C-alpha cells in the first residue's frame, strides 16, 4: 500500500518583526509569533506546516496551540500516512477536535510531506490543473500616501484592499479618495471595516466616497443584520468575514447582497473542509476569497495553493508579506506584480531559513 511513514516530527518557534505596528482587533503588534511543524519521512524527505493563531481573532492562544501540537507530535511520530486525500481524511479524524490553527498547520505538513515524497506539486496531489500562479489584491496601509515606491508597486495591481473603521468616517473617506486618485481608474477596491461602524456610520461613509469600482466591503456594521440592511440600502456589495465562524452563517449566505466570503484557513481549520465550503459557496454564486492571517511565507505557500485550486483568476488576500521586515522564513513563494507564484514543492528543509527558528522539541 502506497503511503508515507513519519520518522520524526519536530516543533519550532519563530518571531518575525513587522515593518510598522499592525493592529489586530484591539491589540497593537510589533512582531508576529508562530510555530512550525517539521515532518521527516523514513526516506529523508521533509515538510513544514505553520501554526500561527491570529491575536484578537483566533479562539486559541499561541501557548494553547503549542500544547495541542505537542500532543499531536506524539501521535504523529512513527505514524504511517496514506498518500491520498481520502486516506489522510480518514486517518486523521482525531485532529478534528484541535484548534483551527493547529488543524491547518498539521494538514499543511502532512500534505506537504506527500508532495515532497512523491516529487509532485501539491496542486497535482489535490487533483487540480493550474499553474500555481494566483492573482492577489494589494494591501494598502496608511503609509501609502507618502511612499512613492509603494505607489509604483500598487500601479501593477488590478484590485486593492483598504482597511477602514480605525479613524473617523470623514478621515477614512478623505484617505480613500486620496488613494483612489493615484490608482488606475480600472483598479477595483475592497474595504474591510471589521464591524467598526453602526448602520448610520456605514451609510455616511458610502455617501462620502465614489462607490463605482467598489467590489465589496467586509462586514461594515456591528451586527450582520445591520450590514445586510446597509448593503441593501447603499447598493454596496457585502463580503462576509467574521460571520463565517458563527451560527448565523448558513442563514445569511442565502442573501443576494453577499458576493464574497473571506476564508482565513488559520481561523477555519482543516484544508479539505475548506474545499467543502468552497463548493457550498459556488452553489450560491458567491466568491471564495482565500486570505492571510499574517502568516509567514511558509503558511502563505499553502494559502496560495488553496487559492490557486479554488480560482486562480479571482484576486485573493495574500499581500501580507509586505508588512514584514527582514529575511523570510522560506523562499518557496514569490509575491510580485499582482500575483503570488509558488514553487512546485512545498516548504521543506531545502527552502527554510533555520537560523530564524528556535526548536521547541
VMD Tcl script that draws the C-alpha trace (Angstrom):
set ca {
  {0.00 0.00 0.00}
  {1.41 3.39 -1.05}
  {1.99 5.91 1.68}
  {4.49 7.77 3.85}
  {5.86 6.85 7.25}
  {6.79 9.73 9.54}
  {10.16 9.08 11.11}
  {10.33 12.30 13.11}
  {8.11 15.28 14.00}
  {9.58 18.45 15.46}
  {8.23 21.82 16.57}
  {9.94 25.18 16.08}
  {9.01 28.69 17.12}
  {9.62 31.93 15.19}
  {9.37 35.68 15.75}
  {9.23 37.95 12.70}
  {9.24 41.77 13.06}
  {6.71 43.98 11.27}
  {7.93 46.99 9.32}
  {5.36 49.11 11.17}
  {2.95 48.30 14.03}
  {-0.08 46.23 12.97}
  {-3.43 46.39 14.77}
  {-5.29 43.11 15.32}
  {-8.70 43.85 16.85}
  {-7.76 45.97 19.91}
  {-4.16 44.75 20.08}
  {-1.14 46.56 18.57}
  {1.58 44.11 17.49}
  {5.18 44.86 16.53}
  {6.02 41.27 15.59}
  {4.39 38.02 14.51}
  {4.93 34.89 16.56}
  {4.13 31.39 15.40}
  {5.08 27.74 15.27}
  {6.30 25.41 12.54}
  {5.66 21.67 12.49}
  {8.50 19.86 10.70}
  {7.91 16.31 9.48}
  {10.62 13.98 8.19}
  {9.82 10.71 6.42}
  {11.75 7.47 6.70}
  {13.19 8.22 3.25}
  {14.57 11.57 4.47}
  {12.04 13.86 2.78}
  {10.74 16.77 4.83}
  {7.87 19.25 5.02}
  {6.74 22.17 7.16}
  {3.35 23.42 8.29}
  {2.62 26.68 10.10}
  {0.54 27.22 13.22}
  {0.05 30.92 13.96}
  {-3.12 31.91 15.87}
  {-4.19 35.44 14.96}
  {-4.22 37.71 18.03}
  {-7.67 39.10 18.73}
  {-9.38 36.71 16.30}
  {-8.26 33.13 16.98}
  {-10.01 31.45 19.89}
  {-6.72 29.78 20.88}
  {-3.56 31.47 22.11}
  {-0.11 30.57 20.79}
  {0.64 28.76 24.04}
  {-2.56 26.73 23.80}
  {-1.76 25.88 20.18}
  {1.74 24.79 21.19}
  {0.38 22.49 23.90}
  {-2.03 20.90 21.42}
  {0.76 20.50 18.90}
  {2.99 18.82 21.47}
  {0.32 16.16 21.97}
  {-0.20 15.81 18.21}
  {3.52 15.24 17.67}
  {3.39 12.24 19.98}
  {0.66 10.78 17.78}
  {2.48 11.63 14.53}
  {5.88 10.17 15.34}
  {6.20 6.78 13.66}
  {2.78 7.08 12.02}
  {2.03 5.73 8.55}
  {0.10 8.24 6.40}
  {-1.72 7.08 3.24}
  {-0.73 9.27 0.30}
  {-4.27 10.03 -0.86}
  {-6.57 12.85 0.22}
  {-9.21 10.38 1.31}
  {-6.62 8.41 3.23}
  {-5.44 11.48 5.12}
  {-9.02 12.47 5.89}
  {-9.94 9.03 7.22}
  {-6.76 8.52 9.23}
  {-6.58 11.91 10.96}
  {-10.08 12.25 12.43}
  {-8.54 12.61 15.88}
  {-7.22 16.04 14.87}
  {-10.73 17.39 14.23}
  {-11.03 18.42 17.89}
  {-7.88 20.54 17.80}
  {-7.92 24.32 17.44}
  {-8.27 25.64 13.86}
  {-4.71 26.96 13.53}
  {-3.33 23.60 14.68}
  {-5.58 21.71 12.25}
  {-4.39 23.90 9.38}
  {-0.71 23.51 10.28}
  {-0.90 19.73 10.64}
  {-2.82 19.32 7.37}
  {-0.27 21.54 5.61}
  {2.66 19.48 6.88}
  {1.01 16.14 6.03}
  {0.03 17.19 2.51}
  {3.45 18.77 2.06}
  {5.21 15.56 3.05}
  {3.22 13.56 0.50}
  {4.11 16.17 -2.11}
  {7.85 16.10 -1.42}
  {7.87 12.30 -1.05}
  {6.21 11.81 -4.44}
  {8.01 14.77 -6.08}
  {4.64 16.07 -7.24}
  {3.21 19.53 -6.72}
  {0.56 19.91 -4.06}
  {-1.84 21.04 -6.78}
  {-1.32 17.69 -8.51}
  {-1.96 15.90 -5.23}
  {-5.20 17.89 -4.92}
  {-6.14 16.88 -8.48}
  {-6.11 20.45 -9.82}
  {-4.67 21.50 -13.16}
  {-3.37 25.04 -12.75}
  {-0.04 26.84 -12.87}
  {0.48 27.71 -9.21}
  {0.21 31.40 -10.04}
  {-2.71 33.21 -8.44}
  {-3.97 36.79 -8.58}
  {-3.88 38.77 -5.35}
  {-5.23 42.10 -4.19}
  {-2.75 44.63 -2.87}
  {-2.97 45.55 0.80}
  {-2.82 49.33 1.26}
  {-1.59 50.80 4.53}
  {-1.77 54.40 5.72}
  {1.88 54.96 4.79}
  {0.90 54.51 1.12}
  {0.02 58.17 0.53}
  {3.56 59.35 1.34}
  {5.52 56.47 -0.19}
  {6.43 56.76 -3.87}
  {7.80 53.20 -4.02}
  {4.51 51.89 -2.65}
  {2.58 53.86 -5.25}
  {4.70 52.39 -8.05}
  {4.13 48.88 -6.70}
  {0.38 49.31 -6.49}
  {0.07 50.55 -10.07}
  {0.60 46.92 -11.14}
  {-2.44 45.60 -9.23}
  {-5.98 45.30 -10.57}
  {-7.56 45.09 -7.10}
  {-6.63 46.71 -3.78}
  {-7.83 46.29 -0.20}
  {-8.05 49.19 2.24}
  {-8.66 48.90 5.97}
  {-11.31 51.33 7.25}
  {-13.04 51.98 10.56}
  {-9.94 52.94 12.52}
  {-10.48 56.70 12.22}
  {-13.47 58.96 11.84}
  {-15.77 58.44 8.84}
  {-14.55 61.72 7.36}
  {-10.86 60.82 7.78}
  {-11.40 57.39 6.22}
  {-13.27 58.86 3.25}
  {-10.61 61.53 2.71}
  {-7.81 58.96 2.77}
  {-9.66 56.68 0.36}
  {-10.40 59.48 -2.08}
  {-6.73 60.49 -1.99}
  {-5.58 56.92 -2.63}
  {-8.03 56.29 -5.45}
  {-6.93 59.44 -7.26}
  {-3.46 57.89 -7.55}
  {-4.63 54.49 -8.80}
  {-5.72 53.47 -12.26}
  {-9.46 54.05 -12.86}
  {-9.71 50.33 -13.71}
  {-8.40 49.27 -10.29}
  {-11.21 47.85 -8.16}
  {-11.38 48.48 -4.42}
  {-12.24 46.30 -1.44}
  {-12.85 47.68 2.04}
  {-12.52 45.91 5.39}
  {-14.22 47.56 8.36}
  {-14.07 44.68 10.87}
  {-17.57 45.56 12.16}
  {-16.39 49.01 13.28}
  {-19.49 51.03 12.38}
  {-23.14 51.43 13.18}
  {-25.63 51.30 10.32}
  {-25.75 55.13 10.19}
  {-21.94 55.38 10.13}
  {-21.72 52.92 7.24}
  {-24.34 54.86 5.26}
  {-22.47 58.12 5.90}
  {-19.26 56.54 4.67}
  {-20.91 55.33 1.45}
  {-22.14 58.87 0.73}
  {-18.65 60.34 1.10}
  {-16.93 58.08 -1.46}
  {-17.40 57.08 -5.08}
  {-18.94 53.60 -4.89}
  {-18.20 52.86 -8.55}
  {-15.47 50.26 -8.74}
  {-16.07 49.04 -5.17}
  {-16.07 45.23 -5.29}
  {-17.33 44.83 -1.74}
  {-17.00 45.88 1.86}
  {-16.30 43.29 4.54}
  {-18.84 43.39 7.37}
  {-19.04 47.16 7.96}
  {-21.52 47.11 10.87}
  {-21.54 45.86 14.43}
  {-24.24 43.29 13.61}
  {-24.74 41.21 10.49}
  {-28.36 42.37 10.31}
  {-27.19 45.99 10.03}
  {-24.57 45.05 7.43}
  {-27.20 43.33 5.28}
  {-29.51 46.34 5.58}
  {-26.65 48.66 4.66}
  {-25.85 46.59 1.55}
  {-29.50 46.71 0.53}
  {-29.88 50.46 1.03}
  {-26.50 51.56 -0.35}
  {-26.08 49.02 -3.17}
  {-22.52 48.43 -1.96}
  {-21.87 44.66 -2.23}
  {-21.18 42.82 1.01}
  {-18.49 40.27 1.89}
  {-18.68 38.05 4.96}
  {-15.71 37.52 7.24}
  {-16.40 37.22 10.97}
  {-19.88 35.77 10.33}
  {-18.33 32.68 8.72}
  {-17.37 31.48 12.19}
  {-20.85 31.94 13.72}
  {-24.12 30.01 13.66}
  {-25.65 32.83 11.59}
  {-23.61 31.99 8.51}
  {-25.90 29.35 7.00}
  {-28.90 31.69 7.03}
  {-27.00 34.77 5.86}
  {-25.31 33.13 2.88}
  {-28.68 32.97 1.11}
  {-28.74 36.78 0.80}
  {-28.20 38.08 -2.74}
  {-26.30 41.01 -1.23}
  {-23.42 38.72 -0.22}
  {-20.99 38.49 -3.14}
  {-17.95 37.01 -1.39}
  {-16.84 35.16 1.73}
  {-13.39 35.75 3.19}
  {-11.83 32.44 4.23}
  {-8.83 32.52 6.56}
  {-7.60 28.92 6.87}
  {-5.78 29.68 10.12}
  {-9.19 30.53 11.61}
  {-11.18 27.89 9.71}
  {-9.10 24.76 10.19}
  {-8.84 21.64 8.07}
  {-7.80 22.15 4.47}
  {-10.14 19.57 2.92}
  {-13.04 21.10 4.85}
  {-12.25 24.41 3.15}
  {-12.95 22.86 -0.24}
  {-16.32 21.65 1.05}
  {-17.11 25.26 1.99}
  {-15.98 26.50 -1.43}
  {-18.37 24.06 -3.12}
  {-21.21 25.39 -0.95}
  {-20.37 28.96 -1.96}
  {-20.39 28.01 -5.63}
  {-23.97 26.81 -5.20}
  {-24.82 30.35 -4.05}
  {-22.78 32.04 -6.84}
  {-20.56 33.54 -4.15}
  {-16.82 34.07 -4.46}
  {-14.43 32.41 -2.02}
  {-11.56 34.76 -1.14}
  {-8.68 32.87 0.49}
  {-6.96 35.33 2.82}
  {-3.93 35.52 5.04}
  {-3.89 35.86 8.82}
  {-0.42 37.39 8.55}
  {1.32 34.04 8.38}
  {4.96 33.74 7.32}
  {5.91 32.64 3.82}
  {5.52 29.01 4.96}
  {1.81 29.34 5.72}
  {1.36 31.67 2.75}
  {2.56 28.92 0.41}
  {-0.35 26.71 1.41}
  {-2.82 29.60 1.24}
  {-1.69 30.37 -2.31}
  {-2.03 26.69 -3.19}
  {-5.60 26.62 -1.89}
  {-6.43 29.89 -3.64}
  {-4.98 28.62 -6.91}
  {-7.06 25.46 -6.64}
  {-10.22 27.48 -5.90}
  {-9.95 30.22 -8.55}
  {-6.55 31.48 -9.68}
  {-8.06 34.47 -11.53}
  {-10.13 35.96 -8.69}
  {-7.82 38.09 -6.50}
  {-7.21 36.65 -3.06}
  {-5.91 38.33 0.09}
  {-2.28 37.24 0.27}
  {-0.34 40.51 0.09}
  {0.70 40.46 3.75}
  {4.41 39.71 3.40}
  {4.81 43.39 2.56}
  {4.12 44.11 6.25}
  {7.22 42.25 7.44}
  {10.80 43.44 7.52}
  {13.92 41.30 7.44}
  {14.54 37.89 5.87}
  {11.69 35.48 5.10}
  {11.34 32.01 6.58}
  {11.12 30.32 3.19}
  {11.84 31.12 -0.44}
  {9.03 28.91 -1.76}
  {6.63 31.74 -2.69}
  {7.09 34.97 -4.62}
  {4.76 37.97 -4.38}
  {5.16 40.37 -7.29}
  {3.21 42.31 -9.89}
  {-0.36 41.37 -8.99}
  {0.42 37.66 -8.47}
  {1.61 35.12 -5.95}
  {3.69 32.35 -7.51}
  {4.54 29.16 -5.65}
  {7.36 26.67 -6.17}
  {6.48 23.20 -7.38}
  {7.21 21.63 -3.99}
  {6.09 22.93 -0.57}
  {8.37 24.35 2.16}
  {10.98 21.83 3.29}
  {14.48 21.69 4.75}
  {15.81 22.77 1.36}
  {13.96 26.10 1.35}
  {13.66 27.04 5.05}
  {15.87 29.54 6.88}
  {16.64 27.53 10.02}
  {18.51 30.46 11.58}
  {15.17 32.18 12.20}
  {13.76 29.22 14.17}
  {14.02 28.11 17.80}
  {13.47 24.43 18.48}
  {10.70 23.59 20.96}
  {11.06 19.82 20.75}
}
mol new
graphics top color blue
foreach p $ca { graphics top sphere $p radius 0.5 }
foreach p [lrange $ca 0 end-1] q [lrange $ca 1 end] { graphics top cylinder $p $q radius 0.2 }
display resetview
